Amino acid sequence: MPLDDLRAPLRPYFSNLQAQIVSALEAFDGKAFLRDEWAKPEGAALGGNGVTCIVENGNFFERAGVGFSHVTGQQLPPSATAQRPELVGCAWEAIGVSLVLHPRNPQCPTVHMNVRSFVAEKKDGEAIFWFGGGMDLTPYYLDEADAVHFHQVCQRSLSPFQSPTGEAYYPRFKQACDEYFYLKHRQEARGIGGIFFDDFHELGFEQSFALTRSVGDHFLEAYLPIIERRQHLPYGERERDFQAYRRGRYVEFNLVFDRGTHFGLQSGGRTESILLSMPPNVTWRYNWQPEAGSAEAALYERFLPARDWI
């Protein structure tokens, strides 16, 4: 497929997705997001532009960022060519939406969602593409019904699609999420997972893009009902302290393991937008352990071990 034909539908979809999600989150929070449009200067090694929408100290969200970016470069960074050595030195462009929402109330989970596309042009002029993304939930306190709801919507987003061998995608993408969002140095999951896919092109351009759109379009259905149910649950200093401690795991994962963070920083991306996922308040403690039988211990015992939520 010609490069221009690959490009044409990507930017309108991702830009509109950002606008739809931000509009829904503004309606829920009641505070407008700051809209920060940016563009790389002429002559920069990395070109492109984007829009970062962010709210800090909102009525519900302590910090929430929804970023759209469309960036181009002449050489893919190492994080993008580790599995594709034939693309070293190729021109490329990436378009996508990435968000992380940090509620103030510890009874409400943090959530991450990302959908993205890559298009590269090999030295012989051949255009290639792939898609990636997913969504995952990071609770501090939660009940099983909300965990099941999140995974059911993830499954529903993928149900119209089957692999070339006729297999459903949810089990494969769920396992990939469990494996990816895992802090190896702590032998501990970041949260309860969701779905994750990367370097995805096996259905051809149209259907691979349709699957990616379906994931993005199901995000609000997966997350809003959870925070609508939990937003008024009471909390105190103990719960806020535990939230700050668990947020430390979020920071560790994003800086040590997250491919999107590495790709953005290695390719000379916009640091403020790349790090919008960081929580506003974080705590680390030496060798802390939750009290046996406590609500905090329940997170480690019932939610963080990988399990079949469906």
C-alpha positions in Angstrom: 0.0 0.0 0.0 1.4 3.5 -0.9 2.7 5.5 2.0 0.2 8.3 1.5 -2.7 5.9 1.6 -1.5 4.6 4.9 -1.2 8.0 6.4 -4.6 9.5 5.3 -7.0 8.0 7.9 -4.7 8.0 10.9 -4.5 11.6 12.1 -8.2 12.4 11.8 -9.2 9.4 13.9 -6.6 9.9 16.7 -7.2 13.6 16.9 -11.0 13.1 17.2 -10.5 10.3 19.8 -8.6 12.7 22.0 -11.3 15.3 21.7 -14.1 12.9 22.6 -12.3 11.5 25.6 -11.3 15.0 26.9 -14.9 16.2 26.5 -16.2 13.3 28.5 -13.6 13.7 31.3 -14.3 17.4 31.5 -18.0 16.7 31.9 -17.2 14.3 34.7 -14.7 16.4 36.6 -16.3 19.8 36.0 -13.0 21.5 35.4 -11.7 22.3 31.9 -8.5 20.7 30.7 -5.6 23.0 29.7 -5.0 22.6 25.9 -1.3 22.9 25.0 -0.6 22.8 21.3 3.0 22.2 20.4 5.2 21.8 17.3 8.8 20.9 16.8 10.9 23.8 15.5 12.1 23.8 11.9 15.3 21.9 11.4 14.8 19.7 14.5 15.9 16.1 14.2 12.4 15.1 15.2 9.5 16.8 13.5 5.8 16.9 14.1 3.2 18.4 16.4 0.6 17.5 18.9 -1.8 18.6 21.6 -1.4 17.9 25.2 -4.6 18.2 27.3 -4.1 18.2 31.0 -5.9 19.1 34.3 -4.2 19.3 37.6 -6.0 19.7 40.9 -9.4 19.2 39.3 -12.5 18.5 41.2 -12.0 14.7 40.8 -8.7 14.2 39.0 -5.6 15.1 40.9 -3.8 14.9 37.6 -5.0 13.7 34.3 -3.3 14.0 30.9 -4.6 13.0 27.4 -2.0 13.5 24.7 -2.2 13.4 20.9 1.0 13.4 18.9 2.1 13.1 15.3 5.8 12.9 15.1 8.2 12.1 12.3 11.9 11.2 12.1 14.6 10.1 9.7 15.9 7.2 11.9 13.9 5.0 14.2 15.4 4.9 17.8 16.7 1.6 19.2 13.5 0.9 21.2 11.6 0.6 17.9 14.1 -1.5 16.0 15.2 -4.1 18.6 12.8 -6.6 17.0 13.0 -5.2 13.5 16.7 -4.7 12.6 15.8 -4.2 8.9 14.3 -0.8 9.8 17.5 0.7 11.3 18.0 4.0 9.6 14.5 4.2 8.1 12.3 7.3 8.0 9.2 7.0 10.1 6.2 8.6 11.6 4.1 7.8 14.6 0.6 9.0 15.4 -1.4 8.2 18.5 -3.2 9.1 21.7 -1.9 8.3 25.2 -3.6 9.0 28.5 -3.1 8.5 32.2 -5.7 9.5 34.8 -4.8 9.9 38.5 -7.9 10.4 40.7 -7.5 12.1 44.0 -9.7 9.6 45.8 -7.6 6.4 46.5 -10.8 4.4 46.2 -10.7 5.1 42.5 -8.1 3.5 40.3 -5.5 5.0 38.1 -5.9 4.1 34.5 -3.7 4.1 31.4 -4.8 3.8 27.7 -2.7 4.2 24.6 -3.5 3.6 20.9 -0.9 4.3 18.2 0.3 3.7 14.7 3.7 3.5 13.1 4.4 3.9 9.5 8.0 3.5 8.2 9.5 3.7 4.7 12.3 1.3 4.0 15.2 2.3 1.9 13.8 0.5 -1.2 10.7 2.7 -0.9 8.4 0.0 0.5 6.0 1.3 3.1 5.2 -0.8 6.2 2.9 -0.2 9.2 2.0 -1.6 12.6 -0.3 -0.7 15.4 -0.1 -0.9 19.2 -1.9 0.0 22.3 -4.3 -1.2 25.0 -5.6 -0.2 28.4 -4.8 -1.3 32.0 -6.1 -0.5 35.4 -4.0 0.3 38.5 -6.2 0.2 41.7 -5.3 1.0 45.3 -8.6 -0.3 46.7 -11.1 -2.1 44.5 -13.9 -4.7 44.5 -14.0 -7.6 42.2 -17.1 -6.4 40.3 -15.2 -3.4 39.0 -12.2 -5.5 38.0 -14.5 -7.9 36.1 -16.3 -5.0 34.4 -13.0 -3.5 33.1 -11.9 -6.8 31.7 -15.3 -7.6 30.2 -15.2 -4.3 28.2 -11.6 -5.0 27.1 -12.8 -8.4 25.9 -15.8 -6.8 24.1 -13.6 -4.3 22.3 -11.7 -7.2 20.7 -14.7 -9.6 20.1 -15.4 -8.5 16.5 -11.9 -9.7 15.5 -10.2 -13.0 15.1 -6.6 -13.9 14.3 -5.8 -15.4 10.9 -6.0 -18.8 12.6 -9.4 -18.1 14.1 -8.4 -17.4 17.7 -10.0 -14.7 19.9 -7.6 -11.9 20.7 -8.6 -11.2 24.3 -6.7 -14.1 25.9 -3.5 -13.3 24.0 -3.7 -9.6 24.6 -4.6 -10.1 28.3 -1.6 -12.3 28.8 0.6 -9.8 27.0 -0.6 -7.1 29.4 0.0 -9.2 32.5 3.5 -9.9 31.2 4.3 -6.3 30.1 3.0 -4.3 33.1 5.2 -6.3 35.5 8.0 -4.9 37.7 10.6 -7.6 37.3 12.9 -6.1 39.9 10.0 -6.4 42.5 8.4 -9.5 41.0 5.1 -7.6 41.3 2.4 -6.5 38.9 1.7 -2.8 38.4 -2.1 -3.4 38.6 -4.8 -5.7 37.4 -3.9 -5.5 33.8 -6.2 -5.3 30.9 -5.1 -5.7 27.3 -1.9 -4.9 25.5 -0.7 -5.3 21.9 2.3 -4.1 19.9 3.8 -4.5 16.5 0.4 -5.6 15.3 -0.3 -5.9 11.6 -1.4 -9.5 11.0 -4.9 -8.5 9.9 -3.8 -6.1 7.1 -4.0 -2.4 7.4 -7.8 -1.9 7.4 -8.7 -4.5 10.0 -5.6 -3.9 12.1 -6.6 -0.2 12.2 -10.2 -1.2 13.0 -9.1 -3.3 15.9 -7.0 -0.4 17.3 -10.0 2.0 16.9 -12.3 -0.4 18.7 -9.9 -0.5 21.7 -9.7 3.3 21.8 -13.5 3.7 21.4 -14.2 1.4 24.3 -12.1 3.2 26.8 -14.7 5.4 28.3 -17.1 2.5 28.7 -14.4 0.6 30.6 -13.4 3.3 33.0 -16.2 5.8 33.6 -18.7 3.4 35.3 -16.0 2.4 37.8 -15.2 6.0 38.9 -18.9 6.9 38.8 -19.6 4.1 41.4 -16.6 4.8 43.6 -16.1 8.6 43.5 -18.0 9.3 46.8 -16.4 6.4 48.8 -14.8 7.8 52.0 -11.1 7.9 52.5 -8.6 9.4 55.0 -4.9 9.9 55.5 -4.2 6.2 55.7 -5.7 5.6 52.2 -3.9 8.6 50.7 -0.6 7.4 52.2 -1.1 4.0 50.6 -2.0 5.6 47.3 1.2 7.6 47.3 3.2 4.5 48.1 1.7 2.5 45.3 2.1 5.4 42.9 5.8 4.9 43.4 5.5 1.6 41.6 3.9 3.5 38.7 6.9 5.8 38.4 9.3 2.9 38.6 7.6 1.0 35.8 7.3 4.1 33.5 10.9 5.1 33.9 12.5 1.6 33.9 10.4 -0.5 31.5 7.8 1.5 29.5 8.6 1.3 25.8 6.6 4.4 25.0 8.5 6.5 27.5 11.8 5.1 26.2 10.8 5.7 22.6 9.8 9.3 23.2 12.9 10.2 25.1 15.3 8.3 22.7 13.7 9.9 19.7 14.0 13.5 21.1 10.3 13.8 21.8 8.7 16.5 23.9 9.6 15.7 27.5 6.6 17.5 29.2 4.2 15.5 27.1 6.1 12.2 27.5 6.1 12.5 31.3 2.5 13.6 31.7 1.8 10.1 33.0 3.6 10.8 36.2 1.5 11.1 39.4 1.7 14.4 41.3 2.5 12.9 44.8 4.6 9.8 45.3 6.2 8.1 48.4 8.8 5.5 48.8 9.4 3.5 52.0 12.1 1.1 52.9 10.9 -2.5 53.0 7.3 -1.6 53.9 4.8 -4.5 54.2 1.0 -4.2 54.6 -0.6 -5.3 57.8 -2.0 -8.8 57.6 -5.7 -8.9 56.9 -5.9 -5.2 56.0 -7.5 -3.6 53.0 -4.0 -2.8 51.7 -2.9 -6.4 52.0 -6.0 -7.4 49.9 -4.5 -5.6 46.9 -1.5 -7.8 47.0 -3.4 -11.0 47.8 -6.5 -10.7 45.6 -5.8 -8.2 42.8 -2.1 -8.1 41.8 -1.6 -11.8 41.1 -2.5 -12.5 37.5 -5.9 -14.2 37.3 -8.8 -14.8 34.9 -11.2 -11.9 35.6 -13.7 -13.0 33.0 
